[in-house]
């Protein structure tokens, strides 16, 4: 009995091997609708193959290190250097050789839904995950560059087991651990990409909680970045304890409010 177009569509959804004998039979089917389904299926398979190849390529640094008997390779990345409020947060992730989440890459290239899905996968598959956080007060004290280094170091120190080598996104740390600094490393290394996803999702959750504590700044949506709603909230409500007073837009608001306060007192 000849399958309907809908039945063939459902069948193709469960076929991932181009050598499957059912595919050859479908090519012999004269119906236009069947060939349209086959074209769509072929594009999907090509996309998956390319995605898998790119994933394997992003493991090239790790494979080289594994071949040199490094067992615990930590990818390290941060998020939150640019916002006006909230912490800078770093993550360090040690992945197993069997890690298979082929969509893992720089968190900025992913939708919120996909990031959250991959976050759970990384949590389940990673050998170890470490988080390091530095608050706004410390950022103001030491500057954001140094605060980022502190956050990364904290994340690494929170790993168990401790790594025997590091792959770090565009940073070098004063640690007695062999390390490579990779520019745009979150798009070159699966370990760094995984760290970027963990860091981003974790920090977004923190800022969503702050949105409840400090309403009126739209922290849940902007994660502390200087959006129009955030700046409007600053002008209307003033600073919160999580604002970075060393950042110029915040400095301007602080100076404005201090000027008004002085004039009122005079």
HELIX and SHEET records of a PDB file:
HELIX    1   1 UNK A    5  UNK A   12  1                                   8    
HELIX    2   2 UNK A   21  UNK A   27  1                                   7    
HELIX    3   3 UNK A   32  UNK A   57  1                                  26    
HELIX    4   4 UNK A   60  UNK A   67  1                                   8    
HELIX    5   5 UNK A  107  UNK A  109  5                                   3    
HELIX    6   6 UNK A  112  UNK A  125  1                                  14    
HELIX    7   7 UNK A  136  UNK A  142  1                                   7    
HELIX    8   8 UNK A  144  UNK A  157  1                                  14    
HELIX    9   9 UNK A  185  UNK A  187  5                                   3    
HELIX   10  10 UNK A  190  UNK A  213  1                                  24    
HELIX   11  11 UNK A  219  UNK A  222  1                                   4    
HELIX   12  12 UNK A  228  UNK A  237  1                                  10    
HELIX   13  13 UNK A  248  UNK A  265  1                                  18    
SHEET    1   A 5 UNK A 128  UNK A 134  0                                        
SHEET    2   A 5 UNK A  88  UNK A  94 -1                                        
SHEET    3   A 5 UNK A  73  UNK A  79 -1                                        
SHEET    4   A 5 UNK A 165  UNK A 169  1                                        
SHEET    5   A 5 UNK A 179  UNK A 182  1                                        
END                                                                             
